[in-house]
């Protein structure tokens, strides 16, 4: 889930206003632009298409050795097409992109959708490796994946943990990032700021972080991980009418033996309750300074996502210094690519042309 300081900016201001424009599909290169404003740099609002249940599946997954991991991933589209890397969050998996990937593949992109560490078919190559989930190491996993697949540069798009990871790559390794689509904007974590309290009305939404901070929470998550994830899905995507089959398909990714330690470490690390790997201290110091992102970027907000900052992207606008556009999706919650796959895919196509 997103950074709690970003969420705190939304308190008292309500959801961002949206216009009545429509993104009903991928009718052509200019379909999204015609629906709202006139080009990069102008904020947009969009009404997403009718809610998707998120059905479908990927063909057989692939695996590749990459750094500390053997990464499981789905691939679609021509092998030599321009690359797009789609990054999921928690508690989700690659199936958040099961409808986005074929839309992009049909437009000639090579689409790679990896399972993040601790999820699905991704595994550690050594049982002795520290089950570390600090923000920089997850980004390094994806850099290692690019190297393993011999991809020099790609468009990155993500939500939740995926937004943070894609944003880190765009900030620290812009030579590997052609452009960026980031749900909920700028999510790079500053752990010192995360130690500061939020107003009580904001803190309730982060109950799971405090739960994970206790041994009771870690044990409860281990025992009830599927029920836990389904509760989160319902809370953060209040209008998404997913069925049991859709949830169960993703929940299989939580059976990864490293899932609980990775998730628990991630949230404890963000709150300063767990240490990371000292090898990455310099990277974390750079990230704590909140580096600007200069690559072309489109930010997306789900109007009904409880973590969307107020102000139609204003809370993070100044962190993006290159060509930029913002879109708010009416009636959409946290899992934007699965709730509004056409709008998400259109953003990827559009930012690739900035």
N, C-alpha and C positions, 0 to 999 in steps of 0.2 A: 504494500500500500504506500501512499505518498508520504512526503515529509510533513511532520506535524506542525512545523513552523509555517509552511505554506498554507496549511489548512487554517491556522489561526487568523490569517489575514481576512478570511471570509466572514468572521463572526460579526453579527450585527448588520451586515450589508445585504444579505439575501442572495438569491441566485442572480446571475447576470441576465440582463434583458436580451431578448433575441428578436430578430426580424422574421418576416413571414416567407423568406425565400425557401426554395425547395431543392434538395439533392435527391432525386428519385432514381438515379442510376448512372452508368458510365456511357452516356450517349455520344461522347466525343471529347476531344481535348479541352474544349471551352465550356463544358456543361456546368461546372461549378462556378466558374467566373461569371457566366451569364446570369446565375441565380442570385447574385448579390452585388459585391463591389467590383471594381474594375481592374484590380491587379495586385501584385505584391506590395505589401506595406499598408494596405487598407484593411481594417478589421472587417470580418464577415460574420454573419450569423446565418445559420441554416437549419431548416427543419429536416431531420433525418427521415428516411423511409420508415414504413411500418416496421415494428419491432420484429427481429428475427429470433427464431428459437435456437439457431446455431447448429442445425443438423449437418450431416455429412461426415466425411472422413478423409484422411490422407492415404495415399498409397503406402506401400511398405517403406518404413523409415530407413535412413542410412546412418552410419556411425563412422567417426573419424577420430584418430588420436590428435589431441590439441592441448598442448601444455600439460597441466596436471590431470586432465580429464580425457575420457573418451566421450565425445559429444554425440548424442543422438539428435537427428534433425530430419525435417521433411524438406523436400525440394520439388519445385515445380517450374515449368517454363524451359525455354531453350538453354542449353548448357553454356552457350557463348553470349547470351543476352546480358544487358546491363544488370548488375546485381542489386537486389533489394534484400536487406536483412530485417526480419520482423521479430521483435522481442516481446515475450509475454511477461506477466507479472505474477503476483501471488494473491489469492490461491487459484491460479489458473495454469494453463499449459499451452502447448502449441495449437490446440484446437480453437483458441481465440481467433485464429487466422484461417480457419478451414474454409471460409467463404471469401476472404480477402485474397488469399494466395492465387486461386485460379483466375480471378479478375485481373491481377497484375501479370500473370503468366500469359494470358490471352493477348496482352498488349506487348509481349515480347521480352518481358523481364525474367531473369533467372532469380527465383524467389527461394530464399533459405530461411527456414523457421526452426531455430534450435531450442531444445529443452535446456533451460538454465540448470546450473549445478543444483543437485538435490531433487531434480524433477525427471520423471519419465525414464527414458532410456539413456540418459547421461549418467556416467559413473566416474568415480575416482580411479585412477590407474594404480594407486597404491593404497593399501589399508592404513598406512602410517601417515598419510597426508592430513594435516590440520583441516578440519571441516569448517573452513573460514567462509564467511558470507559478507565481509565488509564490501563497501561499494566499489572500490578500485579493483578488487580481485575478480569480481563478476565481469567488469569491463575488460580486464585482461584475458578472461576466458574467450570473449568474443574476438578480440584481436588475434588470439592463438587460432581460433576457428578460421578467420580470414586467411591467415598464413597457411594453414593446413589445406585449405581449398584453393589456394593460389589466387585469391581475390584481392586485388590491390586497393580497390575503392568501391564503396557501395552507398546507396541511399539507406539510411537507418530509420526505422519507424517502431514506436513502442508505446506501451502504457504501463503505469505502475512501476514495478522494478525495471521493466523494459524501457520506460521513458528515462529513468535515471541512468541506466546503463548506456543508452544511445546518446544521451546528453553528455556524459563523461567522455565518450569516444569523440564526439564532435568538439568538445572543449580542449582535450589533451592531445588527440591525434587527428586533427582536421584533415591531414593528408589522406586519411583512410575513409573519410566521410564526405560524400558528394553533397548530400542534403539530409535534412532531418524532419521527421514528423513526430511531434511529442505531445502526447495527451497530458493535460494538466500542466503543461509548460515546463518550467525550470525546477527540477527536483534534486539537484545535487545537494547532498547533505552536509551541513555544518554541525558537528556534534556538540560544540560548545553552545550554540544557540538552542539546540534541542534540549539542553538541560534547564532552560527557562520555562516556567509554568505558563500555561495558557489560561484564559478565563474558564471557569467551570463548565460553561455551556459548550465549550469546545472539547474539553478533555474527555467527555463521555465517549466520543466516537473512537477514541484510541484505547478502549478497554483491553483489547487483545494484546497490545504492547505491554501493559502492566501485568496481565496474566502470564505472558511469556517470560516476564522478568522473574517469576517465581518457579521453584521446582514443582509445585503443584500444577502450575500452568503447563510446564513442559510435559509432565506425566499425563495431564488431561488432553493435551494436543495429540500425544502419541496414541492414546486410547480412542479418541473421538475425532480424529483428523478429518474424516469425511463429513460428519455432522457439523463440525466447526466451519469447514469451507462452505458448505451449503448455506449456513446462516450468514456468513459474510456476503455471499453472492446476493442473497435476498435483500440484505440491508443496504448494499451500495448500488444495486441496480433495481430500484423499486418497481419499475414498469416492465422489466424484461421477463417474459413468460417462458422461461426455459423449462424443458421437460426433464424427467428423471434420466432418460437415456443420454441427453446432452450433458448433464452434470456427471453421470457415472463414467462417461467416456473420458472426461478430464480427470475425475477423481482417481482413475487408475494411475495417473502420473504421481500421485501422492504416496503410492506404495513403495516408491524408491526408498531403500534403506537409509539414505542420507537426508531424507526430506525433513524430518523433525529437527535434527541438529542444525541443518542449514537455516531453516526458517527461524528457529529460536535464536541462533547466533546473530542473524541479520538484525533482528529487532533489539536484542540486548546491546549489540555493538552501537547501533544508532543512538541509544540512550546513554552510552558511556558505561554500561554495566558489564561489558566483555571486551577483551583486548583483541586487536587485529594482529596481523603479521608485521613485525618491525621492518621487513623488507619493503613494505609499501608505505612507510611513513612519509617519504618525500612526496609521493603521489597524493596522499591524503592531505598533506599540508597545502598543496596547490589547490585541491578541491575545496578545502575549508575557506580559501580566499574567494570563493564564488567566481571562478573565471567566466568571462563573457563567452558566448558562442557566436562565431562569425559566419558559419556556413548557412546557406539558404535554409529557412525554417518555416514550417507551418505548425502552429500550436492548435490543438483541439481541446475543447472542454465539453463534457457531458453536462447538460443543464441540471440534471437531477442527481449527479454524482455528489455525495455529501462532502467530498474533498475538493470540489471546484472552488477556487478563490473567487470572491466577488470582483466585479469591475471589468468583465469581458476581456480578461487577459492582462489588464493593467498592472496586476501585482507582480508580474514577471517580465513585462514588455522590454524593460531596459537591459535585460540580460542577453538579448538577441540583437546583435549589431549588424548583421548582414541582411539580405533581402528577406522579407518577413510578411507573414499573413497569419491572421487568427480567425478561427471559426468556432462558434458555439452551436452545439447540436441540441435542438429542442427535444425534450421527452426522452433523453438518453442518459443512462447512468454511467457507472465506472468502467465497465468492460466495453469500451467504445468499439473496437474492431469486430466484436461478435454481435453487439446490439445494432450497429450501423455499418456493415461491411462496405457498402457502396460509397458512403461518405468518406470512410477511412481510405479506401483504395484510391478514390479521386484525389484526396490530399497528397498521397504518394506520387501519383502521376503529375499533379500540378507542381509540386515542389521540385520535381526532377527537371522541370522546364524553366525554373527561375534563373 
